[in-house]
Amino acid sequence: MRLLRLSLRYKFVFTLVGFTLLVAIPLGALSLMRFSEALEEQLVLRWETAAKGWLGVFESDLGLRLATPQERAEYCRILLLDQPELLVLHVTVGGTPICLVHSDEISDNSELQSLFFFKESPPAGISYEKHRLGNLPILKLSYTRPVVISDVLSGARIKTFSLLQFGLNMAAVQAQIRREMANIALIVLGYVLLGIVIAFLFYKMILGPVESLAEALKRFKRDKSARAVVRSGDELETLAQEFNQMADVIAERNQELEEMNLALSKANRAKSDFLAVMSHELKTPLHAIRGYSQLLLEGVDGPLTPAQREDLQNILHSGDHLLELIENILKFSKIEAGEDRPYFEVTDLSVIAEEAIKSVSALARKKGLVIESHVEPALLYADSTKLKQILLNLLSNAIKYTERGKVAVSGETHENEYLLTVSDTGLGIPTHERERIFEPFTQLDGSSTRESQGVGLGLAIVKKYVEMHGGRVWVESELGQGSRFFVALPLQHQLDALEEVRHAHSHR
């Protein structure tokens, strides 16, 4: 699951507001709890004192105990009406019930009876409990103390108890608590708003310059003239100045690199032009040398001795090899200059492979090598000349580095590609050399005494031509076990191109 990405501004604000809430809410809840406890303690303390005084009055008033139940109830009701907080008043003196009266807000029901009547003597002392009678929250406060009375008939002293119970209305207390809760909520909200203001002020002072630097970096990627503007008067402004100085240095270096690249491009172009001109200049006398050698071998100027014929054949062979080198240099120069562009046409790859094999068969027979071929017919929209040159270079390379055994060519459709493979049983290629051999002017044996001839352009040309066709080339090899060169040509665009060609022919 990807997390929501927020800017520094909102991360800073949310963090500070969260911290404010984390501090303010527990403190507010604690204050409210302590306030509620204090209100209840004050209420209990006040009515504890009243309970002790009232119970003493009931115990000392003998006439009240001798009065009728209706008279006692009326007396208690008057006390009840004088105290708005009282909802229920229950009095028992010396084990004799005096009264159990309640306000009109409470109905006389079984819940009231079960709450204020008791089946056994309550424990001595003061206790209080919270209850609800209907919709009214009440605090039941009980005050019990032991007393000793004399039996009128026998004169015996009897241990019994006196009890006074209050049912106090807690609605006013709860309303006050709710008001205090609202006040605390307002205070918390005020702290949150203050936290937001402080967060934005801190952001403007601290993170604002940081965001300015970040924006300057983004602009610098697109426009190297972009600079950071920070006026904070602290280390962040120093950092912005350092960034601007670094950007100035980078701009200067980029300018130098552009000038250097331009100079290198001109030098490379001059090199390519020089190679092309020199190759053409070399080909003219070379063709003359080869022509005169062939004329002498044909006996135009008279018969030749066996030694002279052998020398002329060596001259002709060396001339052919030099011509091949010059042709490779010319091809690579054209590729480098962007002048060697492919000419695409519908061609059969199996026919191209057969022609390439015929071209190198004499060289293979001279070394006693066998060339095996299994290339599946396939119509490709490609440059047939360049495909043939790819196979010629790979085959020549394989024959050159194979002393005994065979060279094999295969071709087949593999998924969305046509895969050409040229394998040999030669020396093999070390692992660290497998990428380097496709670079221009690179050979496995680069010493001045190397046995193989060439300037190291064959595989470089192969790679360039394969890339022109949107393909790829690579090699697999083991030392002493031979090598396998793979050329993969994509088929999707080939199929599209062939369909276009068929469509064009159908409309002619």
Rosetta blueprint (number, residue, H / E / L):
1 M L
2 R L
3 L L
4 L L
5 R L
6 L L
7 S L
8 L H
9 R H
10 Y H
11 K H
12 F H
13 V H
14 F H
15 T H
16 L H
17 V H
18 G H
19 F H
20 T H
21 L H
22 L H
23 V H
24 A H
25 I H
26 P H
27 L H
28 G H
29 A H
30 L H
31 S H
32 L H
33 M H
34 R H
35 F H
36 S H
37 E H
38 A H
39 L H
40 E H
41 E H
42 Q H
43 L H
44 V H
45 L H
46 R H
47 W H
48 E H
49 T H
50 A H
51 A H
52 K H
53 G H
54 W H
55 L H
56 G H
57 V H
58 F H
59 E H
60 S H
61 D L
62 L H
63 G H
64 L H
65 R H
66 L H
67 A L
68 T L
69 P H
70 Q H
71 E H
72 R H
73 A H
74 E H
75 Y H
76 C H
77 R H
78 I H
79 L H
80 L H
81 L H
82 D H
83 Q L
84 P L
85 E L
86 L E
87 L E
88 V E
89 L E
90 H E
91 V E
92 T E
93 V E
94 G L
95 G L
96 T E
97 P E
98 I E
99 C E
100 L E
101 V E
102 H E
103 S L
104 D L
105 E L
106 I L
107 S L
108 D L
109 N L
110 S H
111 E H
112 L H
113 Q H
114 S H
115 L H
116 F H
117 F L
118 F L
119 K L
120 E L
121 S L
122 P L
123 P L
124 A L
125 G E
126 I E
127 S E
128 Y E
129 E E
130 K E
131 H E
132 R E
133 L E
134 G L
135 N L
136 L E
137 P E
138 I E
139 L E
140 K E
141 L E
142 S E
143 Y E
144 T E
145 R E
146 P E
147 V E
148 V E
149 I E
150 S E
151 D L
152 V L
153 L L
154 S L
155 G L
156 A L
157 R E
158 I E
159 K E
160 T E
161 F E
162 S E
163 L E
164 L E
165 Q E
166 F E
167 G E
168 L E
169 N E
170 M L
171 A H
172 A H
173 V H
174 Q H
175 A H
176 Q H
177 I H
178 R H
179 R H
180 E H
181 M H
182 A H
183 N H
184 I H
185 A H
186 L H
187 I H
188 V H
189 L H
190 G H
191 Y H
192 V H
193 L H
194 L H
195 G H
196 I H
197 V H
198 I H
199 A H
200 F H
201 L H
202 F H
203 Y H
204 K H
205 M H
206 I H
207 L H
208 G H
209 P H
210 V H
211 E H
212 S H
213 L H
214 A H
215 E H
216 A H
217 L H
218 K H
219 R H
220 F H
221 K H
222 R H
223 D L
224 K L
225 S L
226 A L
227 R L
228 A L
229 V L
230 V L
231 R L
232 S L
233 G L
234 D L
235 E H
236 L H
237 E H
238 T H
239 L H
240 A H
241 Q H
242 E H
243 F H
244 N H
245 Q H
246 M H
247 A H
248 D H
249 V H
250 I H
251 A H
252 E H
253 R H
254 N H
255 Q H
256 E H
257 L H
258 E H
259 E H
260 M H
261 N H
262 L H
263 A H
264 L H
265 S H
266 K H
267 A H
268 N H
269 R H
270 A H
271 K H
272 S H
273 D H
274 F H
275 L H
276 A H
277 V H
278 M H
279 S H
280 H H
281 E H
282 L H
283 K H
284 T H
285 P H
286 L H
287 H H
288 A H
289 I H
290 R H
291 G H
292 Y H
293 S H
294 Q H
295 L H
296 L H
297 L H
298 E L
299 G L
300 V L
301 D L
302 G L
303 P L
304 L L
305 T L
306 P H
307 A H
308 Q H
309 R H
310 E H
311 D H
312 L H
313 Q H
314 N H
315 I H
316 L H
317 H H
318 S H
319 G H
320 D H
321 H H
322 L H
323 L H
324 E H
325 L H
326 I H
327 E H
328 N H
329 I H
330 L H
331 K H
332 F H
333 S H
334 K H
335 I H
336 E H
337 A H
338 G L
339 E L
340 D L
341 R L
342 P L
343 Y L
344 F L
345 E E
346 V E
347 T E
348 D E
349 L H
350 S H
351 V H
352 I H
353 A H
354 E H
355 E H
356 A H
357 I H
358 K H
359 S H
360 V H
361 S H
362 A H
363 L H
364 A H
365 R H
366 K H
367 K L
368 G L
369 L L
370 V E
371 I E
372 E E
373 S E
374 H E
375 V E
376 E L
377 P L
378 A L
379 L E
380 L E
381 Y E
382 A E
383 D L
384 S H
385 T H
386 K H
387 L H
388 K H
389 Q H
390 I H
391 L H
392 L H
393 N H
394 L H
395 L H
396 S H
397 N H
398 A H
399 I H
400 K H
401 Y L
402 T L
403 E L
404 R L
405 G L
406 K E
407 V E
408 A E
409 V E
410 S E
411 G E
412 E E
413 T E
414 H E
415 E L
416 N L
417 E E
418 Y E
419 L E
420 L E
421 T E
422 V E
423 S E
424 D E
425 T L
426 G L
427 L L
428 G L
429 I L
430 P L
431 T H
432 H H
433 E H
434 R L
435 E L
436 R H
437 I H
438 F H
439 E L
440 P L
441 F L
442 T L
443 Q L
444 L L
445 D L
446 G L
447 S L
448 S L
449 T L
450 R L
451 E L
452 S L
453 Q L
454 G L
455 V L
456 G L
457 L L
458 G H
459 L H
460 A H
461 I H
462 V H
463 K H
464 K H
465 Y H
466 V H
467 E H
468 M H
469 H L
470 G L
471 G L
472 R E
473 V E
474 W E
475 V E
476 E E
477 S E
478 E E
479 L L
480 G L
481 Q L
482 G E
483 S E
484 R E
485 F E
486 F E
487 V E
488 A E
489 L E
490 P E
491 L L
492 Q H
493 H H
494 Q H
495 L H
496 D H
497 A H
498 L H
499 E H
500 E H
501 V H
502 R H
503 H H
504 A H
505 H H
506 S H
507 H L
508 R L
